[in-house]
Amino acid sequence: MNCPKCNHENAPDASICSACGSDLAALSATHDQLEVKTCKTAVVSCILALLCLGCFLISIHEIGRRYPEPSLLLSIYSIVSLLLLFSAIVLGIIAFYRLSIGAGQLTGKGFAAVGISVPLVTFFLAIALYVGVRAWSTAYRLCCGTNLSGIGKAMLIYAGDYDDELPRVAGPNSKWGSTPNWQAETTAEAYGLNDDDGRASISANFYLLVKYAEVTPKSFVCIRDEGTSEFTLAKYKIRNKDLADLWDFGPDPSKHCSYTYHIPYGPYPLTTSSDPGLAVAADRNPWLDAPGRRARSVTDLTFLDPKGPRELVRHANSISHKEDGQNVLFADGHTDFEKDPFCGVNNDNIYTSHNDTDIQRGIPPPPQSQPAAPNDSLLLHDPPKGAAR
């Protein structure tokens, strides 16, 4: 029989415990009169484990809603989850020990088991979630990079047919604006060339690759670019035309084109002879409005230090890839995922206008922005219809 005092197993006919020397008959009589109770430590461990799981689920929701923005609430939930996790496990272990020496007078092994197992499962789920998120982010980057790489190859093919010039609609004196008539019959009508030097969107230059290089509209959509979808004829109920008959990605091209392009209107057109390190196209510019978000605050740029903390530099990256960086297409045709926007010629910030003394910080691109020099990358996208440029 088991000793009621130390729980040591003795022979069935033993009268004295071989481990502690107690009188088994006397202890058994006393034991039978005691009330069996639930171990409070086990119950507390179980409650803390369930609270830990709840905080973990709330943290997942907060990450999906706010990532990568810093969130005090997320930090609080994460810290509380860790405290609950360790507390539940420690109390669960203590509960099992107390149950083992309780000589049958304590119950609650199920509560203790929950107190230990649930936090451990939560911990491994958190690790798996982190690994999964990073893996998916990498896959999205590769997909987006593949899009830009294909666009770059199509640009070189296009340039071979148009005097080595990369895609540019209208003329060098045209202005950046909305394409006047994206369903027009002629070039002059499409870009308003009959009245002046014309104007066109940034994305209209990309659309030349749809018209003349057989690039599909899907190639201009980054899966991580919120509010953007593939341009289709059916979406706008166009039945008597083909994609090659149009001049832009619909009435609001920002919703169908995820990428920026080096401003093509002005004194520095892109050609195959441009500096190989000149950034030609990339993910959206964080300083301009986009379909799924507002432009970054100028305050974020004021405090930007290219050599400062990574968290400050992140705010200067494209938001399409959660501020981890951006895919960038260069003039020589290669595409890289850059972890900061200072990747143009001479570490030029590809998303901002600048003067001769500050090429890394610069200022958000104002209306009618122009590069400061032939090797100054200035990548822009069209803001949503009705938004300020």
N, C-alpha and C positions, 0 to 999 in steps of 0.2 A: 504494500500500500504506500501511497505518497504521504510524506510527513506534512501535516497542515501548517507547520511552522516554516520549514525551509524548502518544501516541495521535493525533497529527495525521495527517490523510489526505494522502498525497502521490501524485504521478503513478506509474503502474505501473512505469515504467522509471527512476524516480529512485534515485540512489545516496546522496544527502545529504538529510536532512530539511530542508524549507524553513522549518520553524518553529524548531527547536532546533539545527540544524546538525550533528546526529549522523550517524555512518556507519551507514546502514541495513543494509548487508550484514553488518557486524560485530555489530550489535545483534540482527539476526534470527537469526544463528547462536547467540548466547548465549541468546536468548529460547527457542529450540527445546529447549535443554537444561534449562530451569527447570521445576519441578513446579507444576502448577496447583493452587491451594488455595482452600478455602472461606473467605470473609470472616467472621472471627469477630465483627466488629462487627454484621454483618447477622444472624448467628445470635442474638446477645444481644438485638438489637432485636426479633426475632421472639418470643423467650421472654418478654421484658417485656410485649409486646403481649398475649400469651395470658394472662399473669398479671393484666394490667389487665382483660381481659374477665372473668376469673374473679372478681375482686374486685367488679366491677360487678354480676354475677349474684347474688353473696352479699348485696350491698347492697340489691338489689331484694327479696330474701327477708326481710331484716331490716326494711326499711321496711314491708312487708306485715304483719309479725308484731308490730312494736312501735309503728308510727306512731300518734299523734303523741308518744308517750312519749320523753323524751330517752334516748339510748342511746350509751354510750361506744364500744361495739363498732361501731355504725354510723358514728360520727365517724372512728374509726380506719380502717375500710374505705374511707370516702370520701377521706380524705387520701392513703392508700396508692394508691388508684386514680388520683388526679390525678398523683401523683409518677411512677407507672408509665407513665401516658399520655404525659406530656411527655418522659420519658426514652426511651421507645420511639420516638417521632417524631424526636427529635434524633439518636439513634443510627442510625435508618433513613436520615436525610438524609446523615449522615456516611458510612454504608456505601455509598450510591449514589455519592458523590463518590469514595471510594476505588476503587470498581469502575470508574468512568469513567477513572481514571488508572492503573489496574492493568495496562494493556496486555494484557488477556486472561489474566493470571496469577491473577486472583481471580474466583471465582464466588460466587453467592448472591443474585442479584437477587430471586429469589422470597422469600427470607427478609426482605430489606429491604422489599419491597413489603408483606408481611404486617405488618412492624413499623410501617409508616406507616398503612396502610389500616385495620387493625383498631382502633387507638385512635381514629381519626377517626370511624369508624362508631359506636363505643361512645359517643363524645362526643355525636354527634347523636341517638343513641338515648336518652341520658340527658335531653337537652333535650325530645325528643318525649314521653318518659315523664312528665316534670314537667308539661308543658303538658296532656297527657291527663288526669293525675290531677286537676289543678285544674279542668279542664272537667267531668269527671265529678262532682267534689264540688259544683260549682255546679249541675249538673243535679239532683243528689240534693236539694240545698237547695230548689230551685224546686218539686220534686215534693212534698216535705214541707210547704213553705209553702202549696202549693195545697190539701193536705189540711186544714191548719188554717184556711185561709180558708173552705173549704166548711163546716167544722165551725162557724165563727163565724156564717156566714149561717144555718145550721140552728138555732143557738141563738137568734138573733133571731126566727126564725119560731116556734120553740117558746115563747119569752117572750110573743109576741103572743097565744097561747092560754092562758097561765097567769099572768095578772095581772102581766106584765112581769118575772117572775122567771126568771132563767136556770136551766138544769136543776139540780134538787136532789131527790134521793130522800128518802124517809122524812120527817123533820121537822127543825126548827131545833135540837132537843135531842138529835138522834141522834148517835151516835159513829162515828168512823172505825174501821173494822175489816173483817173478811171478811163478804161478803153471806151471811146464814145459809142461804138456799135459792134459788139462782139459777134453778131450774126450778119454783118454786112456782106454785100456781094463783091466789093472791091477793097483793096488796101487803103485807098484814099478815104473811102467812107468809114472804114473800120477805125482809123486813127485820126480822123478829122484833118487830113492833109489839104483839103480844098480851101480851108479858111486861113490856116497858119502853118506852123511847122509841126503841128500835131501833138498828140499826147497819148500815153498808153500806160497801163499798169506794169508793175515789175513782172508779174506772172505771164503777161502776154509774150515776153521773150522766151519763157519756157515753152509756151504753147507752140512756138515755131517748130519745136522738136516733135510735137504731136502731128503737126501738119506735114512736115517734110522729112522727118527721120523715123517715123513709125514707132515713136515711144508711146506707150499706153498711159492714159491719165492716172492709172493706179500707181505708177512709178513716182508720182509727185506727192504722194500721201505718206506721211510718217505715222505708223500705228500709234505712237505715243503722243501725237499732236492732237490734243483735245479739241473737239468741235470741227474737225476736218474729215471730209469723206471724198470718195472717188467721184470725179465728174463723169456723168453719163448723159446721153441724149434723152433717155427716158425720164430722167429727173425733171427736165424742163420741157417735156412733151414735144420734142423736136422729131418729126417723122420724115421730113422731106430733105434733110441734109445729112451729111456724114461728118465725122469729127474733123476731117481735113478741110471742110468748108467753113469752119468757124475760126475765130481769131483770139479767143481767150476762154478761160475756164468759167464761163457763165457770167451773170450780172454781178456776182460777188465772189470774185476769184479767190479771195482769201480763204474761203471755206473748202477749196479744192486743191490748194497748193501749199505744202508745208515748208517750203524751202526759201531761203533768202538768195538773192543774186547780186553780184557786184553792180552798182548803179550803172546802167548802160548808156544813159543820156548825159552828154557833156563832153568835155575835152579829152577824156581818157578811155576810149572804147577798148574792149577786150579783143585781143587777137592771139593767134598761136605763138606770136613773138613776145608776148607779155612775160614778165619775170616768172620763172617756174614756181617760185614760192608765193606768188600772189594768190590769195584766197579768192575763188571764183563763186562758190556757192556753199551753203551750210544750212543747218537747222535755223529755226526762227530767231529773229533778233529780240532779245529780252526787253529792249527799250522801246519797242513798238507794240501797240495793241494787237491782239490776236483773237480769233473766234472764241477760244475757251478761257481767256484770261485778259487782265489789264496789263499795261506796260509796267515795268519796274519803276519804282520811285526814283527820282533823281537823287534823293538822299542816299540810296544804296551806292550810287556811283561816286558821291562826294567822299565817302569813307573807304572807297576801294583802294587797296594798296597791293599792287602786283606781287610784292614780296611779303605781304602780311599773312595772317591766318587763313587757312584753307576755306573756312566758313565765309569769310568776306569775299574771297575770290569767286566762290560758288555763285554768288548773286549776279555776277557778270556773265555767267554761262547761259546758254539757251535753256528754257524751261522744259522743252520737249523731252529731254532725257533726265528729268528730275535734278537738274543743275549739276549733274556729274561731269558734264562736258558737252561737246557737240561734234557731229560728223562734219568734216570740212573737205570740200573738193578744191584742189589746187589747179593752177593753170597748166601744169604739166600732165594733168589727167589722173593723178593718184588721189586717193581718199584716205584720210586718217581720222581717228577719234581723238580730238584734242581735249585735254582736261582743263584748259583755260582758253579765253578768247585772244590771248596775246600770241597768235600763231601766224600772223601775216609777215611780210617782209620786214626785217629789223624788229621783230616782236611787236608789230603793229596790232592794236586791238581791232579786230575785224568788224565789230559791231558799232563803233563810235566814230564820230567826226573828231578831228584833232588839228592842232597847230604844230608848228615845228618844235615846240618845247615839250609836248606831252602827247606821245603817240600810243601810250598804253591805257591811260584813263580816258582822256578825251571828254566829249560831251554827247548826250543822246542826239541822234541825227535829226536836225530840224527840217522843216519843209524845204524841198528843192536842194537837199544836201548834195554835195559834190566831193569827190576825193581831193585831198590836199596836194597830191602828187601822183605821177603815173604808177608808183608802187604802193600807193595807199589803198588798202582794201576797205571798202565800205559796203557791207552786205545788208540789204534791205528786203523787207517783204511788204506786201500790201496789207494795211490794216483793214478790218472788217468795214463793210459799207456803212457810211455814216460816222465812222470814227475819225478823229483828227489825225492828220498825217504828221 
